[in-house]
Amino acid sequence: MVVHSETSTGLTAPVAEIRAALDDTRHPALLLVDAISSLGIMRYEHDRWGADVTIACSQKGLMLPPGLGFNAISSRAQAISRKSARLARSYWAWQPILDANISGYFPYTPPISLLAGLRESLSLIKEETLPRVHARHAALAQLARETVRSWGLEIVGPGEPHSNALTAFRLPSDCDSEKVHLFLSEKHELSLGKGLGLFARGVLRIGHLGALDTGTLATGLARLRAGLTESDVLTAPVLPSAPTDDAAPPRPAPGGSRESAV
Ligand SMILES: Cc1ncc(COP(=O)(O)O)c(C=O)c1O
């Protein structure tokens, strides 16, 4: 199983290359991919990349509350599930829903409100077009990464390819990341993700996905800059002092050239 966009670190896994490695060794394993934080954010190609099962959810690129899960299932995975899978299972028991879907129904109580929301999300994506949605997220991610780097902070991970859903960055080692996180939340109303697992200490995560534009992200980054400065993570920029009268450039004579007035 591979996580395409790692929401805990902001990195991506090369799904097509992992498929090729499985094929090269004639390994029989099914390739399961978690595309939860890439669907509707970054290019993801279930068929072309040779995934057997792709898992996605409603709460990231589809801009909905949590509650809907989606599986794309290759014919090989379906056949194995029907014929040879013997493990007791519930989430991976696809047959009831595959059967019901033929007539457009659900075998269980459908989450109607989320499905109504999904229709709206899909129409927003269709209107913008998927390539533009992907390009917008790529531009937002680039803005976030370049801004954080320009503050002298390190982005998590050895380099590209980073996920376009979020930017995970490290605080300097002497910072108490819990304290900084709380300060950003209480004083600047910024809801940043904390680091998870091995990255629990010293890492914060900026989410930049869904219905977001450059202006909104830039405003958030400006608040983040201010919050990190107030909590002594960053040093305040030195602002140029206002010119005094003595230092003011001489006024151009009336009728002087444009150049001399600049
Ligand atoms: C990559 C990824 N996988 C899985 C999940 C689902 O996590 P949870 O089990 O907390 O709903 C998330 C978060 O929504 C995620 O970002």
The ligand as an ORCA input file, in Angstrom:
! r2SCAN-3c Opt
* xyz 0 1
  C      -3.254     10.710      3.161
  C      -4.373     10.484      4.146
  N      -4.802      9.241      4.346
  C      -5.834      8.978      5.185
  C      -6.478      9.988      5.852
  C      -7.651      9.637      6.708
  O      -7.321      9.777      8.011
  P      -8.375      9.428      9.152
  O      -8.257      7.977      9.383
  O      -7.920     10.250     10.298
  O      -9.710      9.821      8.660
  C      -6.046     11.308      5.708
  C      -6.693     12.418      6.405
  O      -7.814     12.764      6.181
  C      -4.981     11.551      4.821
  O      -4.549     12.810      4.613
*
